[in-house]
């Protein structure tokens, strides 16, 4: 998914400690912290609203997870659904996860695939890729999460690629569980990762509680999708994240009394690197991101004008089905200095 903001802020993300109440190293007795969201309009003739809970002032990353958008349930007949023409990415992996609906994906490696509920589509941008995402004509209600994972410096220029994985539905302590990344709840995903990460969907019956073991070297964000979810003394509602820093060997969660709670567990070892994130690009410096933007603008203009492509391009050959691509927004007027 693209970042749809017309004037995106350049964000320098690092492991430098923001306010102590939010990110101090977690002991087993340290409570979770609530990370709220802000609404962002996502494309479409009437703009589908998206709840963005990462990055934010209190926290830039959870492990290597650097971007969390939650959307729906969305009435496609009212908003137009997901309409995201071809757009670029660098230095990250996109993780697409649906609860309802269907999204058609095309990218510049030649992949044409569909995102469906309970099935993982993960796209590695690496040195550069472009893709499009459209909700399909049969979709009436669109509901899901779009997540980004920052690639560590050693792998951020890897070749672009795409993987699909349909994790088995399992039970753990009475909860319904699908593990789509890493190892959790006794299940392991075979999907390629470049950092130590976990990702899973969990559904708890109304009023039920669940305690589960986690890696104490990981920090975790529990993204509430439906119902209400309580972690320690923090209660999250749809689109909000209950964040737990490193140090805990077990997390205990409770669903609200009135309805089941469904949530995503997003965890990983602290990233330990600084990144610059602007629009759909992740780099390591302002100048590098400027270069990514220039490459995209040049390549999309060549495609629009039907010019011959250079022998080497960053983002690859545009699919013939693409009638439109997204222009990059204007760059910020000021250079950001590192907080590291």
C-alpha positions in Angstrom: 0.0 0.0 0.0 1.1 3.5 -0.7 1.4 6.3 1.9 -1.5 8.5 0.5 -0.5 11.7 2.3 -0.1 14.7 -0.1 2.6 16.2 2.1 4.3 13.4 3.9 6.6 14.2 6.7 10.2 12.9 6.5 10.7 10.7 9.5 14.0 9.7 11.0 13.4 6.5 12.9 15.9 5.3 15.5 16.2 3.4 18.7 17.0 6.6 20.6 14.7 6.7 23.6 11.6 8.9 23.2 9.6 9.6 26.4 10.6 7.2 29.1 7.0 6.1 29.9 6.6 4.9 26.4 9.8 3.0 25.6 12.0 2.2 28.7 13.3 -1.3 28.6 10.5 -3.5 29.8 10.8 -5.5 33.0 8.3 -8.3 33.7 6.4 -5.9 36.0 6.4 -2.9 33.6 2.9 -2.3 32.2 2.1 -2.0 28.5 1.6 1.4 26.8 -1.2 2.5 24.5 -0.2 3.8 21.0 -3.2 5.7 19.5 -3.8 6.2 15.7 -4.5 9.1 13.4 -6.8 8.9 10.4 -5.4 9.2 6.9 -7.5 9.1 3.7 -6.6 6.4 1.2 -7.4 7.0 -2.5 -10.8 6.1 -4.0 -13.4 8.6 -5.3 -14.5 9.4 -1.8 -11.4 8.3 0.1 -11.4 5.2 2.4 -10.2 6.2 5.9 -7.1 4.4 7.2 -6.1 4.3 10.9 -2.3 4.8 11.2 -0.7 3.8 14.5 3.0 3.6 13.4 5.2 5.5 13.1 4.3 8.2 15.7 6.0 10.6 18.1 6.1 8.1 21.0 7.5 5.2 18.9 9.0 4.9 15.5 9.5 1.1 15.3 8.4 -2.1 16.9 11.2 -4.5 16.1 11.6 -3.9 12.3 7.9 -3.1 12.0 7.9 0.6 10.9 4.5 1.3 9.5 1.0 0.0 10.6 -2.2 0.9 8.7 -5.6 -0.6 9.8 -8.7 -0.1 7.7 -12.3 -1.2 7.6 -14.8 -2.7 7.8 -15.3 -0.5 4.8 -18.4 -0.4 2.7 -16.8 -0.3 -0.8 -20.1 0.9 -2.4 -19.8 4.1 -0.3 -16.0 4.8 -0.4 -14.9 3.2 -3.6 -12.6 0.8 -1.7 -8.9 0.5 -2.3 -7.7 2.3 -5.4 -3.9 2.6 -5.3 -2.2 2.9 -8.8 1.4 1.9 -9.4 3.7 3.4 -6.9 7.3 2.6 -5.7 9.0 1.2 -2.6 12.6 0.8 -1.5 14.3 -0.7 1.6 11.3 -2.5 3.0 8.9 -5.4 2.9 5.1 -4.9 2.6 3.0 -7.3 4.6 -0.7 -7.4 3.4 -3.2 -9.1 5.7 -7.0 -9.1 5.1 -10.0 -9.9 7.4 -12.5 -9.5 4.6 -12.6 -8.6 0.9 -10.1 -9.2 -1.8 -7.3 -7.0 -3.3 -5.6 -7.4 -6.7 -1.8 -6.9 -6.7 0.5 -6.4 -9.6 4.2 -5.5 -9.4 7.2 -4.8 -11.6 8.7 -8.3 -11.0 5.8 -9.6 -13.1 3.7 -10.9 -10.2 -0.1 -10.8 -10.5 -1.7 -12.0 -7.3 -4.7 -11.6 -5.0 -4.7 -10.8 -1.3 -7.4 -12.8 0.5 -8.5 -13.2 4.1 -6.2 -15.3 6.3 -3.5 -15.4 3.6 -0.2 -13.6 3.7 1.2 -11.6 0.8 4.7 -10.3 1.5 6.5 -8.2 -1.1 10.2 -7.4 -0.7 11.1 -4.1 -2.2 14.8 -4.3 -1.6 16.7 -2.0 -4.1 13.4 -1.0 -5.7 10.0 -2.2 -6.8 6.6 -0.8 -7.8 3.2 -2.3 -7.4 -0.5 -1.5 -7.6 -3.4 -2.5 -5.3 -7.1 -2.4 -6.2 -10.0 -4.0 -4.3 -11.8 -6.4 -6.7 -15.3 -5.9 -8.2 -16.7 -8.7 -6.0 -15.5 -7.0 -2.8 -18.4 -5.4 -0.8 -16.6 -5.0 2.5 -12.9 -4.3 2.8 -11.2 -4.9 6.1 -7.5 -5.5 6.8 -4.0 -4.2 7.7 -1.1 -3.0 5.7 2.2 -3.3 7.4 5.8 -2.4 6.5 9.0 -4.0 7.7 12.3 -2.0 7.4 15.1 -4.0 5.9 18.4 -3.9 7.8 21.3 -2.3 6.2 22.9 -5.6 5.2 19.9 -6.6 3.1 18.2 -3.4 2.1 19.5 -3.6 -1.5 18.4 -7.2 -1.9 16.6 -8.1 -5.1 12.8 -7.5 -5.1 10.5 -10.4 -4.7 7.1 -11.7 -3.6 5.8 -14.6 -1.5 2.4 -16.0 -0.6 1.6 -18.1 2.5 -1.7 -19.4 3.8 -1.0 -20.3 7.5 -3.0 -23.1 9.1 -5.7 -22.2 11.6 -4.7 -23.6 15.0 -5.9 -23.4 18.6 -3.9 -22.1 21.5 -5.4 -21.9 25.0 -8.9 -21.6 23.5 -7.9 -18.8 21.0 -8.0 -19.1 17.2 -4.5 -18.4 15.9 -2.8 -17.9 12.5 1.0 -17.4 12.6 2.1 -15.7 9.4 5.7 -14.6 10.3 8.3 -16.2 12.5 7.6 -18.6 15.4 4.9 -18.1 18.0 2.2 -20.2 19.6 4.1 -23.4 18.7 3.8 -22.6 14.9 6.5 -21.5 12.5 6.0 -19.6 9.2 8.4 -20.5 6.3 8.3 -16.9 4.8 11.6 -15.2 4.2 12.5 -12.6 6.7 15.6 -10.4 7.1 15.1 -9.6 10.8 14.0 -11.6 13.9 10.2 -11.0 13.7 6.9 -12.5 14.6 3.4 -11.9 13.2 0.1 -13.6 14.0 -3.6 -13.1 14.0 -5.4 -14.1 17.3 -9.1 -14.2 18.1 -10.4 -14.5 21.7 -13.9 -15.2 22.7 -15.7 -12.4 24.6 -14.5 -12.2 28.2 -11.7 -14.8 27.6 -8.1 -14.4 28.7 -5.0 -15.7 27.2 -1.4 -16.0 28.5 1.3 -16.8 25.9 5.0 -17.1 26.0 7.1 -14.6 24.0 10.8 -14.0 23.4 12.0 -11.6 26.1 14.5 -10.1 23.6 11.5 -8.9 21.5 9.3 -5.9 21.8 5.7 -6.4 20.8 2.8 -4.4 19.5 -0.7 -5.9 19.8 -2.9 -4.2 17.1 -6.6 -4.4 18.0 -8.7 -5.2 15.0 -12.2 -5.9 16.5 -13.7 -5.7 19.9 -11.7 -4.5 22.9 -8.3 -5.9 24.0 -6.8 -5.4 27.4 -3.0 -5.9 28.0 -1.9 -5.2 31.6 -3.9 -2.1 32.5 -4.1 -0.8 28.9 -7.3 -1.3 26.8 -7.0 -1.0 23.0 -9.8 -0.5 20.6 -9.7 -1.0 16.8 -6.7 0.7 15.2 -4.9 1.1 18.5 -1.7 -0.7 19.6 -0.9 -2.0 23.1 2.9 -1.8 23.1 5.1 -4.0 25.4 8.9 -3.4 25.4 11.6 -6.0 25.8 12.0 -8.0 29.0 8.7 -10.0 29.3 8.7 -13.7 28.9 4.9 -13.9 28.8 2.0 -11.6 27.7 -1.5 -11.8 29.1 -4.5 -10.4 27.2 -8.2 -10.3 27.9 -11.1 -9.7 25.5 -13.9 -7.3 26.3 -17.0 -8.8 27.9 -19.4 -7.9 25.1 -17.8 -9.3 22.0 -14.8 -11.3 20.8 -11.4 -9.5 20.4 -9.3 -10.0 17.3 -5.8 -8.7 17.2 -2.5 -8.9 15.4 0.7 -9.7 17.4 3.6 -7.8 15.8 6.9 -8.4 17.5 10.6 -8.5 16.9 14.1 -7.8 18.2 14.8 -4.0 18.5 15.9 -2.9 15.1 19.1 -1.1 16.3 19.5 1.0 13.1 18.4 4.4 12.1 16.3 4.9 8.9 14.9 7.8 7.0 11.3 7.2 5.8 9.5 9.5 3.4 6.5 8.7 1.3 7.0 5.1 0.2 10.8 5.1 0.5 13.1 3.9 3.3 16.7 5.0 3.1 19.6 6.0 5.4 19.9 9.7 4.5 18.0 12.6 3.1 20.0 12.6 -0.1 19.4 8.9 -0.7 15.7 9.4 -0.5 15.9 12.4 -2.8 17.6 10.0 -5.3 14.9 7.4 -5.0 12.3 10.1 -5.8 14.2 11.3 -8.8 14.5 7.8 -10.2 10.8 7.1 -9.8 9.8 10.4 -11.4 12.1 9.8 -14.3 11.0 6.2 -14.9 7.2 7.0 -14.7 7.7 9.9 -17.1 9.5 7.5 -19.5 6.6 5.0 -19.3 4.0 7.7 -19.9 5.8 9.0 -23.0 6.5 5.5 -24.3 10.2 6.0 -24.3 12.6 3.1 -24.3 13.6 2.1 -20.8 17.2 2.2 -19.7 19.0 -1.1 -19.6 19.1 -0.7 -15.9 16.2 0.8 -14.0 15.6 0.9 -10.3 11.9 0.0 -10.3 11.5 -2.4 -13.2 9.2 -2.7 -16.1 5.7 -1.4 -15.5 2.9 -4.0 -16.1 0.9 -3.4 -19.3 -2.3 -3.3 -17.3 -1.2 0.0 -15.6 -3.0 3.0 -17.0 -1.9 5.3 -14.2 1.0 5.6 -11.7 1.3 7.8 -8.7 3.6 10.9 -8.9 5.8 11.4 -5.9 4.8 14.3 -3.7 7.0 17.4 -3.4 9.9 17.1 -1.1 10.0 18.9 2.2 11.8 22.3 2.2 14.1 21.4 5.0 16.7 18.7 5.6 16.1 16.7 8.7 19.1 16.1 11.0 19.5 12.7 12.6 18.3 12.2 16.1 21.0 9.6 16.6 
